[in-house]
Amino acid sequence: MKRTRIGLATLAAALMGLTAGEATGQATSTFVLAGYGSALYEGATTDGFPNNFSASVSPVMLFTMGDDFLFESELEFGLSGAATTTTLEYAQIDYLGFERAQIIAGKFLLPFGVFGERLHPTWINKLPTGPVLYGHAHGGVAEAGLLPVLSDAGVMLRLTQPMGGAWSLDFSGYVTQGPRLAAEEAADDHDDEEAALSVLAAAAFAGSDPEHGPETIPAPPVAFGTSFDDNNKNKMVGARIGVVKGPSFEMYASAFHAMYDADNFLDYQGGALSAEWRSSGYELRGEGVVTRQEFEGGDHFETLQRSGLYAQVAKRVGPWEPVVRFGWLADGTVDDAEVIAGHTELALGLDYWFQSSIPVKVAWEFHEDLDDRFYLQWAFGF
Amino acid sequence: MTNRTWIALLTMAVLSPMGLEAQQDPAKIGEGAQVYAANCARCHNARSGTEHPDLAWVAIVGHMRARANLTKTQAQSVLAFLQATNLPPVGGGAAAASASANGAASPPSVVVPEGVRVALLGLLTGVPQAAAVAALEPPAKAAAGGAPGGK
């Protein structure tokens, strides 16, 4: 017994010594490669929409220096024709030295609503596509919605104030380059494939309405964060404030304002309300968005107003998770006259979670006046 | 030495792979479990502490702090929790092999049975570990057991 105790004591001392050795050699900098990728099949119920296989990968690079500095960046790789497309989703420096505040500079996802900033990665999003509010594209221009996933260059301040229990008050405020005319951007850099794609995406969006051709949409498409060349001195200013009771409840209000033309005349404004609720395996979330875009209508300014919402409910049952999402875009109006037809979408999905970050998602989307679509996606968060 | 001394010594030995945070401030691990359960499920399924080496969690928690708007203290406690639960599964496994291959500050090759690990963690932190344990279980088990967020 005595020999056993001596052996155990030796083992204990060795293990503790090993840990202490690691401590003295603890690095002050760290590099981590994380991210996500997915494989997707999408098909339509008619011949008007192609059936495609596709894939994407979005590596996330994280560098820390000491406890207080973090550099993080995400690239998004895809294909367009024979070319590989690369999008800089974000590249930001975070100062984390304050107890309740963070300072962020660079190109970052804008805290407008919740989906774009936190939920759009394929291994997090419970359906293969994004809500109709945000379109299905990441290229800086909304492909079929009100806004793209917003990412822009500037500075941001984030604050949090714990309020007892699991409650906290969150605030994020930012100043960024802001939107500019997508066509203007493409003209500035006609060799830039991303900018060209943005314009094409905008044109596709306009043409997707069977009753309204591109020329009937009076306001020109704008691009967010697809170039570091600003076209004016105006900066986009925005903020999001919310209350959180993790993990069961969150509610946020978001807004931004910018001028998007070279002469600093034309306003672009957005507002959003977001809410999330979780209990007993159920998760219910929804967002509503309003945008107002001024444009020149002959000898005076007019305003295009658009709005929409989505609501999604999911219920985890073992490794399975059925999901239902309803999306609605109101008619786009100028002086209360309809200029863009509204649209509704219903998505029914079923996820199977192999692991906590590896789902297979099957979904069927029902679109008003458009093809219904089938999606099969395998996502991988790493 | 008394039996109590032996138990303390062996406990420290077994827990030593859990990282310095675990040894220095076990209460922080308990707080981290609660912050983890309350915030990570706001966006995504719970990720196990064994998915990455200890050092990798430093960067990942910083990345997540900005997304979840955590305070610095909360982020540090989540980091302590993830590192404390970052032990190789019984019998080793791919995660442990990967961590070792990366050459990062992965835990020494000590295999701790799940039950012992949970018991020791609960003993040290003095707080209910149900949420944390549920979060570390595979998805199917977690959901069946009413994991935080139910994801």
Interface residues (C-beta under 8 A of the other chain):
Chain A: R5 L8 A9 L11 A12 A13 L15 M16 L18 T19 E22 A23 Q26 A27 T30 F31 V32 A34 V60 L62 F63 T64 L70 E72 D94 L96 G97 F98 E99 R100 Q102 I104 E117 R118 L119 W123 I124 R158 L159 T160 P162 A166 S168 D170 S172 V244 G246 P247 E250 E276 R278 S279 S280 G281 Y282 E283 K315 R316 V317 G318 P319 E321 W353 Q355 S356 S357 G381
Chain B: M1 W6 L9 L10 M12 A13 V14 S16 P17 G19 L20 Q23 A37 A38 N39 C40 A41 R42 C43 H44 N45 A46 R47 S48 H52 L55 A56 V58 A59 I60 G62 H63 R65 A66 R67 N69 L70 T71 K72 T73 A75 A105 P108 V110 P138 P139 A140 A143 A144 G146 P148 G149 G150 K151
